[in-house]
Amino acid sequence: MQIVSPKQMRKIEERSEGIGVSRKTLMENAGKALASVIDEYCRKEPHISPEEKTIVFLAGKGNNGGDCFAAANNLVYRGYRITIISVGGKPVSDLAAEMYDRLPKDRVEFLEGYRSENVEAALEAAELDYMSIPQNRESDREGASSPLDDIMQKEQQRMRQVKNAVLRAYVIVDGVFGTGFHGQLDSECAGIFNIGSGAYRIAVDVPSGGNCSTGTVSHDIFKADETVTFGFLKTGMTQFPLKKYCGKITVADIGIPCKAVEAIEGERKYYRIERNHLASFPPNRERDSHKGMFGTVLVIAGSSSMRGAAAFAAMGALRTGAGLVRVASVEKCIDTVAALVPEATYIELESDDYGYMLYDSSKKPLLEAMEKASAIVIGCGMGVTPDTIEITKLVTENAKCPVIIDADGINCIASDIDILLKKQTNVIITPHVGEMARLLNCDTGMVNENRLVVAEKYAEQYGIIVALKGAGTVVANSHTTAVNHNGNPGMSVGGSGDILAGMIGAIAAQGIGIYDSACAGVYMHGLAGDAAAEKRGQEAMLPRDIVDCISDSFRILKEKKKNRADR
């Protein structure tokens, strides 16, 4: 699935208008698509007639409000009761104003969801908000009143009407802010969003309060049960926390011509990783196949105190189809890994007094092993010492096959990141947020708030592939960004990342392109994690369950491939 940034979407809409499909047509189509989603939901309870169901639109003053007006105009003639709450003021765009003017004023209830300027200061002083307004109308005040009392009374009446409308809604539609939103919601808008209601909540294009570029959110963001986004999924909606406020995401076709997408040719491409992007994997296994045809993965990992990391990387590589896996590590680690993964072969390296690899005595056997490798995985549980830093440099600067740097391998290059500029081959780094922050010498908050940009800029600067792990893993190279959508919180256990590194190494060793290898590894890892969660439950699953379910991910891939062929 193609994804676009908000900026790219604006360019596509401009090109669309230039080749004959106007913004007005797009807005009308958006209104129809939104109305269809609302109508489909409402018809799930056929015993309740449309006349008994109130659709409340929270309409902003921009084009998102115009989409609401277009949808409302469609729904009102299907028999639904329509209430439009104008949030922020009257329509300011010509298109939104035109859609507003089309509405049958005698069949739609209109309410003001904003304070007029002349009462703002007075009401701020009185600290009036929606939570302080009772649902039922109070009796009028008796006796003389001051100008402030009159203002307060009128404002209470307006806010009570808005609150009651939201409370009686069957469906609430948020069309306040669109994909260009950034910053924080004002108190009036937040107050409306926080009115408690059992209504089904639908966001137009993106929940108001969400940043569609970065995936960050404002306090009091509209929490949607479903988001109807138009044309294409937007980049920020693939990332948390925004993704969790979107609910179910429906991408609606609004008639954008294919040629309009040419407006962003030459720019960074975005897509969601799906089966059709993995057409070349897994490779066919002919009857006369042998282990040499499926590559050799060299895993340089582990230490006396972190033996499981090497085992998980080796198991991940073997389960993902590598013909041969060689594990280079210290003696105590090899003893443990050999018992868990007897299918691998081993290169014993000398250790220091703390159980970490030594550089001088390891240099020759590692260089010899690197010559025979089809892909190298380095870093899992290796520790960060002067010697392991030198080993990481040795591999990065001398390897001729793809190198996957994970965990402590990433921490080893953090002190001298320019090592990556001396590479002779393709490199994939697989950091989690903490490791990415160490590479950038910043806090994790900065990384979390800019996951897409961080991965992209780092990939561009060093000519590498960055697989920034986490919910919505981002895989970026110099010109393309892919986002993963599977996986689950049960995978948030030490060892999961080691398995992923081994899986990517195995895919690269089988001759798959380096970027596709990273994407395929991330996608298959997520499939295996979901299969493990199905069998064990997210709370009880362990990394070893993910390894055991890699076979399920292959089965799912093959089923999807067969279904595509049958169509």
C-alpha positions as CSV (number, residue, x, y, z in Angstrom):
1,M,0.0,0.0,0.0
2,Q,1.4,3.4,-1.0
3,I,1.6,6.0,1.8
4,V,2.2,9.7,1.3
5,S,3.2,12.6,3.5
6,P,0.7,15.5,4.0
7,K,2.9,17.7,1.9
8,Q,2.9,15.1,-0.9
9,M,-0.9,14.8,-0.7
10,R,-1.3,18.5,-1.3
11,K,0.9,18.2,-4.4
12,I,-1.2,15.3,-5.7
13,E,-4.4,17.3,-5.2
14,E,-2.9,20.2,-7.0
15,R,-1.9,18.0,-9.9
16,S,-5.3,16.4,-9.9
17,E,-6.9,19.7,-10.4
18,G,-4.5,20.5,-13.2
19,I,-5.5,17.4,-15.2
20,G,-9.2,17.8,-14.9
21,V,-10.4,16.5,-11.5
22,S,-11.1,19.6,-9.4
23,R,-10.8,20.0,-5.7
24,K,-14.5,20.4,-5.6
25,T,-15.0,17.0,-7.2
26,L,-12.6,15.5,-4.8
27,M,-14.5,17.1,-1.8
28,E,-17.8,15.8,-3.2
29,N,-16.4,12.3,-3.6
30,A,-14.9,12.5,-0.1
31,G,-18.3,13.5,1.3
32,K,-19.9,10.5,-0.5
33,A,-17.3,8.1,0.8
34,L,-17.6,9.4,4.3
35,A,-21.4,9.2,4.1
36,S,-21.2,5.6,2.9
37,V,-19.0,4.6,5.9
38,I,-21.4,6.3,8.3
39,D,-24.5,4.7,6.6
40,E,-22.9,1.3,6.7
41,Y,-22.3,1.5,10.4
42,C,-25.8,2.8,11.1
43,R,-27.4,-0.1,9.2
44,K,-25.8,-2.7,11.5
45,E,-28.9,-2.1,13.7
46,P,-31.7,-2.4,11.1
47,H,-34.4,-2.4,13.8
48,I,-33.6,1.3,14.5
49,S,-34.7,3.5,11.6
50,P,-32.5,6.3,10.3
51,E,-35.0,8.9,11.7
52,E,-34.1,7.7,15.2
53,K,-30.3,8.1,14.6
54,T,-28.7,11.4,15.0
55,I,-25.4,12.1,13.3
56,V,-23.4,14.9,14.9
57,F,-20.7,16.5,12.8
58,L,-18.0,18.5,14.5
59,A,-17.1,20.7,11.6
60,G,-14.0,22.9,11.4
61,K,-13.8,26.1,9.3
62,G,-11.4,24.6,6.7
63,N,-11.8,21.9,4.1
64,N,-12.3,19.1,6.6
65,G,-15.4,20.9,7.6
66,G,-16.3,21.0,3.9
67,D,-16.0,17.2,3.8
68,C,-18.4,17.0,6.7
69,F,-21.0,19.3,5.0
70,A,-20.8,17.2,1.8
71,A,-21.4,14.0,3.8
72,A,-24.2,15.6,5.8
73,N,-25.9,16.7,2.6
74,N,-25.8,13.1,1.4
75,L,-27.1,11.6,4.7
76,V,-29.9,14.0,5.3
77,Y,-31.7,12.7,2.3
78,R,-31.3,9.1,3.6
79,G,-33.5,10.0,6.5
80,Y,-30.9,10.6,9.3
81,R,-31.2,13.4,11.8
82,I,-28.2,15.7,11.3
83,T,-26.7,18.1,13.7
84,I,-23.7,20.3,12.7
85,I,-21.6,21.8,15.4
86,S,-19.3,24.5,14.0
87,V,-16.0,24.3,15.8
88,G,-13.7,27.3,15.4
89,G,-16.1,29.5,13.4
90,K,-17.8,29.8,10.0
91,P,-16.3,28.2,6.9
92,V,-13.3,30.2,5.7
93,S,-12.5,28.3,2.5
94,D,-14.6,28.9,-0.7
95,L,-15.1,25.1,-1.1
96,A,-16.2,24.6,2.5
97,A,-18.6,27.6,2.2
98,E,-20.1,26.2,-0.9
99,M,-20.8,22.8,0.7
100,Y,-22.3,24.6,3.7
101,D,-24.6,26.6,1.5
102,R,-25.9,23.5,-0.1
103,L,-27.3,22.1,3.1
104,P,-31.1,22.2,3.6
105,K,-31.3,24.6,6.5
106,D,-34.8,23.5,7.4
107,R,-33.6,19.8,7.9
108,V,-30.3,20.3,9.7
109,E,-29.7,21.6,13.2
110,F,-26.9,24.1,13.5
111,L,-25.0,24.8,16.7
112,E,-22.1,27.1,17.5
113,G,-19.2,25.1,19.1
114,Y,-17.1,28.2,19.7
115,R,-17.0,31.3,21.8
116,S,-17.6,34.7,20.3
117,E,-14.7,37.0,20.7
118,N,-16.5,39.5,22.9
119,V,-17.2,36.9,25.7
120,E,-13.8,35.1,25.6
121,A,-12.1,37.1,28.4
122,A,-15.1,37.1,30.6
123,L,-15.6,33.4,30.4
124,E,-11.9,32.7,31.0
125,A,-12.2,34.6,34.2
126,A,-15.2,32.6,35.2
127,E,-13.5,29.3,34.2
128,L,-16.6,28.0,32.4
129,D,-16.2,24.7,30.6
130,Y,-18.3,21.8,29.3
131,M,-17.8,19.7,32.3
132,S,-19.4,22.3,34.5
133,I,-22.6,22.5,32.4
134,P,-25.4,20.2,33.6
135,Q,-27.2,18.2,31.0
136,N,-30.7,19.5,31.8
137,R,-31.6,23.2,31.4
138,E,-31.7,25.1,34.7
139,S,-34.4,27.6,35.5
140,D,-33.8,31.1,34.6
141,R,-32.2,33.4,37.1
142,E,-34.5,35.7,39.0
143,G,-34.0,39.4,39.6
144,A,-31.6,41.9,38.1
145,S,-28.4,40.6,36.5
146,S,-25.1,42.2,35.6
147,P,-23.7,42.2,32.0
148,L,-21.4,39.4,33.0
149,D,-24.3,37.4,34.3
150,D,-26.1,37.8,31.0
151,I,-23.1,36.7,29.1
152,M,-22.6,33.7,31.4
153,Q,-26.2,32.7,31.0
154,K,-26.2,32.9,27.2
155,E,-22.9,31.0,27.1
156,Q,-24.2,28.3,29.4
157,Q,-27.2,27.9,27.2
158,R,-25.0,27.6,24.1
159,M,-22.7,25.1,25.7
160,R,-25.6,23.1,27.1
161,Q,-27.0,22.7,23.6
162,V,-23.7,21.5,22.3
163,K,-23.2,19.1,25.2
164,N,-26.7,17.7,24.9
165,A,-26.3,17.2,21.1
166,V,-23.1,15.2,21.7
167,L,-24.7,13.1,24.4
168,R,-27.6,12.1,22.2
169,A,-25.6,11.4,19.1
170,Y,-25.6,7.9,17.5
171,V,-22.5,8.8,15.5
172,I,-20.0,11.6,16.1
173,V,-17.9,12.7,13.2
174,D,-14.8,14.7,13.8
175,G,-13.9,17.1,10.9
176,V,-12.3,19.9,12.9
177,F,-8.7,19.7,11.8
178,G,-7.1,18.0,8.9
179,T,-3.6,16.6,7.9
180,G,-1.9,20.0,8.3
181,F,-2.5,20.2,12.1
182,H,0.4,20.7,14.5
183,G,0.7,22.0,18.0
184,Q,-2.0,21.8,20.7
185,L,-5.8,21.8,20.6
186,D,-7.5,24.9,22.3
187,S,-9.6,24.4,25.4
188,E,-12.9,24.8,23.6
189,C,-12.2,22.1,21.1
190,A,-10.7,19.8,23.7
191,G,-13.8,20.4,25.9
192,I,-16.1,19.2,23.2
193,F,-14.0,16.1,22.5
194,N,-14.1,15.2,26.2
195,I,-17.8,15.2,26.6
196,G,-18.7,11.6,27.5
197,S,-20.7,9.8,24.9
198,G,-21.4,6.2,23.9
199,A,-21.6,7.2,20.2
200,Y,-19.5,5.6,17.5
201,R,-16.7,8.1,16.7
202,I,-15.4,8.6,13.2
203,A,-12.5,10.9,12.3
204,V,-12.3,12.6,8.9
205,D,-8.9,12.1,7.3
206,V,-7.1,12.1,10.7
207,P,-8.3,12.5,14.3
208,S,-8.1,16.2,15.2
209,G,-5.1,16.8,17.4
210,G,-2.9,14.3,15.5
211,N,0.2,15.4,13.6
212,C,0.0,13.5,10.2
213,S,3.7,14.1,9.5
214,T,5.3,12.7,12.7
215,G,2.6,10.7,14.4
216,T,2.7,12.8,17.6
217,V,-0.5,14.0,19.2
218,S,-2.0,16.9,21.2
219,H,-3.4,16.5,24.6
220,D,-7.2,15.7,24.4
221,I,-6.9,14.4,20.8
222,F,-10.2,13.1,19.4
223,K,-10.2,9.3,20.0
224,A,-11.8,7.7,17.0
225,D,-13.3,4.2,16.6
226,E,-12.6,4.6,12.9
227,T,-10.8,7.0,10.7
228,V,-11.7,7.6,7.0
229,T,-8.7,8.9,5.3
230,F,-8.9,10.0,1.7
231,G,-6.8,8.9,-1.3
232,F,-3.8,7.5,0.6
233,L,-2.8,6.6,4.1
234,K,-0.7,9.4,5.6
235,T,2.8,8.8,7.0
236,G,2.1,9.9,10.6
237,M,-0.9,7.6,10.9
238,T,1.5,4.6,10.7
239,Q,3.2,5.7,13.9
240,F,2.3,5.7,17.6
241,P,0.8,7.3,19.5
242,L,-1.4,8.7,16.6
243,K,-2.1,5.3,15.2
244,K,-3.8,4.2,18.4
245,Y,-6.2,7.2,18.2
246,C,-7.2,6.4,14.7
247,G,-9.0,3.1,15.5
248,K,-9.8,1.2,12.3
249,I,-8.4,3.0,9.3
250,T,-10.4,3.0,6.1
251,V,-8.6,4.5,3.0
252,A,-11.4,5.9,0.7
253,D,-11.0,6.3,-3.0
254,I,-12.0,9.8,-4.0
255,G,-11.2,9.7,-7.7
256,I,-7.6,11.0,-7.7
257,P,-6.2,10.2,-11.2
258,C,-3.2,7.9,-11.3
259,K,-1.3,10.5,-13.3
260,A,-1.7,12.9,-10.4
261,V,0.7,10.8,-8.4
262,E,3.4,11.9,-10.9
263,A,3.5,15.1,-8.9
264,I,5.7,13.4,-6.3
265,E,8.0,11.5,-8.7
266,G,11.6,11.8,-7.6
267,E,10.6,12.4,-3.9
268,R,11.0,9.9,-1.1
269,K,8.6,6.9,-1.6
270,Y,6.6,5.6,1.3
271,Y,4.7,2.3,1.5
272,R,3.3,-0.2,4.0
273,I,5.1,-3.6,3.9
274,E,2.7,-6.2,2.6
275,R,3.0,-9.6,0.9
276,N,3.2,-8.3,-2.6
277,H,6.4,-6.5,-1.8
278,L,8.0,-9.8,-1.0
279,A,7.5,-11.5,-4.4
280,S,11.1,-12.8,-4.6
281,F,11.0,-14.4,-1.1
282,P,11.1,-17.2,-0.2
283,P,13.1,-18.5,-3.2
284,N,11.9,-21.7,-4.8
285,R,13.6,-24.9,-3.4
286,E,14.2,-27.3,-6.3
287,R,14.5,-31.1,-5.7
288,D,18.3,-30.9,-6.3
289,S,18.9,-28.0,-3.9
290,H,21.7,-28.2,-1.3
291,K,22.8,-26.0,1.6
292,G,25.3,-24.1,-0.5
293,M,22.4,-22.6,-2.5
294,F,20.9,-20.8,0.5
295,G,23.8,-18.9,1.9
296,T,26.1,-18.9,4.9
297,V,25.3,-16.6,7.8
298,L,28.1,-15.7,10.1
299,V,26.8,-14.7,13.6
300,I,29.3,-12.8,15.7
301,A,27.5,-12.5,19.0
302,G,27.2,-13.4,22.6
303,S,29.4,-13.3,25.7
304,S,29.6,-15.3,28.9
305,S,26.8,-13.3,30.5
306,M,24.6,-13.0,27.4
307,R,24.5,-16.4,25.7
308,G,20.9,-16.4,24.8
309,A,21.3,-13.5,22.3
310,A,23.7,-15.5,20.2
311,A,21.4,-18.5,20.3
312,F,18.3,-16.5,19.3
313,A,20.2,-14.9,16.3
314,A,21.4,-18.3,15.2
315,M,17.9,-19.9,15.5
316,G,16.3,-17.0,13.7
317,A,18.7,-17.4,10.8
318,L,18.3,-21.2,10.6
319,R,14.5,-21.1,10.8
320,T,14.4,-18.5,8.0
321,G,16.1,-20.8,5.6
322,A,19.9,-20.1,5.7
323,G,21.8,-23.1,4.4
324,L,24.5,-22.8,7.0
325,V,24.9,-20.7,10.2
326,R,28.3,-20.2,11.9
327,V,28.4,-18.7,15.3
328,A,31.6,-16.9,16.4
329,S,31.8,-16.4,20.2
330,V,33.6,-17.1,23.4
331,E,33.8,-20.7,24.8
332,K,31.1,-20.4,27.5
333,C,28.6,-18.9,25.0
334,I,29.3,-21.6,22.4
335,D,28.8,-24.4,25.0
336,T,25.3,-23.0,25.7
337,V,24.4,-22.2,22.1
338,A,25.6,-25.6,20.8
339,A,23.1,-27.3,23.2
340,L,20.3,-25.1,21.9
341,V,21.2,-25.0,18.3
342,P,23.1,-28.1,17.3
343,E,22.5,-27.4,13.6
344,A,25.0,-24.5,13.6
345,T,28.7,-24.7,13.5
346,Y,31.1,-22.7,15.7
347,I,34.2,-20.6,15.8
348,E,35.6,-20.3,19.3
349,L,37.2,-17.0,20.2
350,E,39.3,-16.1,23.2
351,S,37.7,-14.1,26.0
352,D,38.9,-11.6,28.6
353,D,38.4,-12.1,32.3
354,Y,34.8,-10.9,32.1
355,G,33.8,-13.3,29.3
356,Y,33.9,-10.8,26.4
357,M,35.6,-11.4,23.0
358,L,39.2,-10.3,22.6
359,Y,40.3,-8.6,19.4
360,D,43.9,-9.5,18.7
361,S,43.4,-13.3,18.8
362,S,40.0,-13.1,17.0
363,K,41.1,-11.0,14.0
364,K,42.5,-13.8,11.9
365,P,39.7,-16.4,12.4
366,L,37.0,-13.7,11.8
367,L,38.6,-12.5,8.6
368,E,38.8,-16.1,7.3
369,A,35.1,-16.7,8.3
370,M,34.0,-13.4,6.7
371,E,35.5,-14.5,3.4
372,K,33.1,-17.5,3.3
373,A,30.0,-15.7,4.6
374,S,27.0,-14.7,2.5
375,A,25.8,-12.3,5.3
376,I,27.1,-11.3,8.7
377,V,25.1,-10.6,11.8
378,I,27.1,-8.8,14.5
379,G,26.4,-7.4,18.0
380,C,23.7,-9.5,19.7
381,G,24.8,-9.8,23.4
382,M,28.4,-9.1,22.5
383,G,29.0,-6.4,25.1
384,V,30.7,-3.0,24.6
385,T,34.4,-3.1,25.4
386,P,37.5,-1.7,23.7
387,D,38.0,-5.2,22.1
388,T,34.4,-5.6,20.8
389,I,34.5,-2.1,19.4
390,E,37.6,-3.1,17.4
391,I,35.9,-6.3,16.2
392,T,32.9,-4.2,15.1
393,K,35.2,-1.9,13.2
394,L,37.0,-4.8,11.6
395,V,33.8,-6.3,10.3
396,T,32.3,-3.0,9.1
397,E,35.4,-1.9,7.3
398,N,36.4,-5.3,5.7
399,A,33.2,-7.3,5.0
400,K,32.3,-7.9,1.3
401,C,28.9,-9.3,2.0
402,P,25.8,-7.6,3.7
403,V,26.3,-6.8,7.3
404,I,23.5,-6.5,9.9
405,I,24.5,-4.6,13.0
406,D,22.3,-5.1,16.0
407,A,22.2,-4.4,19.7
408,D,25.8,-4.0,21.2
409,G,27.1,-3.8,17.6
410,I,25.2,-0.5,17.4
411,N,26.5,0.6,20.8
412,C,30.0,-0.2,19.6
413,I,29.8,2.1,16.6
414,A,28.1,4.9,18.6
415,S,31.5,6.3,19.8
416,D,32.8,6.5,16.2
417,I,29.9,6.5,13.8
418,D,32.0,7.5,10.9
419,I,33.1,3.9,10.8
420,L,30.1,3.4,8.6
421,L,31.6,5.7,6.0
422,K,34.4,3.2,5.5
423,K,32.2,0.2,4.7
424,Q,32.8,-1.7,1.5
425,T,29.3,-3.3,1.4
426,N,25.7,-2.9,2.3
427,V,24.9,-2.3,6.0
428,I,21.7,-2.6,7.9
429,I,21.4,-1.3,11.4
430,T,18.5,-2.5,13.6
431,P,18.3,-0.1,16.6
432,H,15.5,0.2,19.1
433,V,14.7,3.7,20.3
434,G,17.3,3.8,23.0
435,E,20.1,2.6,20.7
436,M,19.0,5.2,18.1
437,A,19.2,7.9,20.7
438,R,22.7,6.8,21.6
439,L,23.7,7.0,17.9
440,L,22.3,10.6,17.8
441,N,23.5,11.6,21.2
442,C,20.0,12.7,22.1
443,D,17.1,11.6,24.4
444,T,14.6,9.0,23.5
445,G,11.8,11.5,23.4
446,M,13.3,13.2,20.4
447,V,13.5,9.9,18.5
448,N,10.0,8.9,19.4
449,E,8.6,12.2,18.2
450,N,10.5,12.0,14.9
451,R,10.8,8.3,14.1
452,L,10.4,8.6,10.3
453,V,12.7,11.6,9.9
454,V,15.3,10.2,12.2
455,A,15.5,6.9,10.3
456,E,15.5,8.6,6.9
457,K,18.1,11.2,7.6
458,Y,20.4,8.7,9.2
459,A,20.1,6.4,6.3
460,E,20.8,9.2,3.9
461,Q,23.8,10.5,5.8
462,Y,25.6,7.2,6.0
463,G,24.3,5.4,2.9
464,I,22.9,2.5,5.0
465,I,19.5,0.9,5.8
466,V,18.0,1.8,9.1
467,A,15.3,-0.6,10.6
468,L,14.1,1.5,13.5
469,K,12.3,-1.0,15.7
470,G,9.1,-0.5,17.7
471,A,5.4,-0.4,17.0
472,G,5.3,0.5,13.4
473,T,8.9,-0.4,12.6
474,V,10.4,2.0,10.0
475,V,12.7,0.7,7.3
476,A,14.5,3.5,5.5
477,N,17.3,3.8,2.9
478,S,18.3,6.9,1.0
479,H,15.2,7.2,-1.1
480,T,12.5,4.8,0.3
481,T,10.7,4.3,3.6
482,A,8.6,1.3,4.4
483,V,6.5,0.9,7.5
484,N,5.5,-2.4,9.1
485,H,1.9,-2.9,10.5
486,N,1.9,-6.4,12.0
487,G,3.4,-7.6,15.3
488,N,2.1,-7.1,18.9
489,P,3.1,-6.0,22.4
490,G,3.9,-9.6,23.4
491,M,7.1,-9.2,21.3
492,S,8.4,-6.6,23.8
493,V,10.7,-9.1,25.5
494,G,14.5,-9.4,25.4
495,G,15.6,-11.7,22.7
496,S,13.0,-10.7,20.1
497,G,15.4,-8.3,18.4
498,D,18.1,-10.9,18.2
499,I,15.8,-13.2,16.3
500,L,15.0,-10.4,13.9
501,A,18.7,-9.8,13.2
502,G,19.2,-13.4,12.4
503,M,16.2,-13.5,10.2
504,I,17.3,-10.5,8.1
505,G,20.8,-12.1,7.8
506,A,19.3,-15.3,6.5
507,I,17.2,-13.6,3.9
508,A,20.1,-11.5,2.7
509,A,22.3,-14.6,2.5
510,Q,19.7,-16.2,0.2
511,G,20.4,-13.5,-2.4
512,I,17.5,-11.2,-1.8
513,G,18.2,-7.5,-2.3
514,I,19.4,-5.8,0.8
515,Y,16.5,-3.4,1.3
516,D,14.0,-6.1,0.5
517,S,15.8,-8.3,3.0
518,A,15.3,-5.8,5.8
519,C,11.6,-5.4,4.9
520,A,11.0,-9.1,4.5
521,G,12.7,-9.8,7.8
522,V,10.6,-7.2,9.7
523,Y,7.4,-8.4,8.1
524,M,8.0,-12.1,8.7
525,H,9.1,-11.4,12.3
526,G,5.8,-9.6,12.9
527,L,3.8,-12.5,11.3
528,A,5.7,-15.0,13.6
529,G,5.0,-12.8,16.6
530,D,1.3,-12.6,15.8
531,A,1.1,-16.4,15.4
532,A,2.9,-16.9,18.7
533,A,0.5,-14.5,20.4
534,E,-2.4,-16.5,18.9
535,K,-1.0,-19.7,20.4
536,R,0.4,-18.5,23.7
537,G,-1.2,-15.1,24.4
538,Q,0.7,-11.8,24.4
539,E,1.3,-12.0,28.2
540,A,2.8,-15.5,28.2
541,M,4.7,-15.7,24.9
542,L,8.5,-15.8,24.8
543,P,11.0,-15.2,22.1
544,R,11.4,-18.9,21.6
545,D,7.7,-19.0,20.7
546,I,8.5,-16.5,17.9
547,V,11.2,-18.8,16.6
548,D,8.8,-21.7,16.7
549,C,6.3,-19.7,14.7
550,I,8.6,-18.6,11.9
551,S,7.3,-21.7,10.0
552,D,3.8,-20.2,10.4
553,S,5.0,-17.0,8.8
554,F,6.2,-19.0,5.8
555,R,2.9,-20.8,5.6
556,I,1.0,-17.4,5.6
557,L,3.3,-16.0,2.9
558,K,2.7,-19.0,0.7
559,E,-1.1,-18.9,1.3
560,K,-1.3,-15.3,0.3
561,K,0.9,-16.0,-2.7
562,K,-1.4,-18.8,-3.8
563,N,-4.5,-16.7,-3.3
564,R,-3.1,-13.9,-5.5
565,A,-2.2,-16.5,-8.2
566,D,-5.8,-17.9,-8.1
567,R,-7.4,-14.6,-8.6
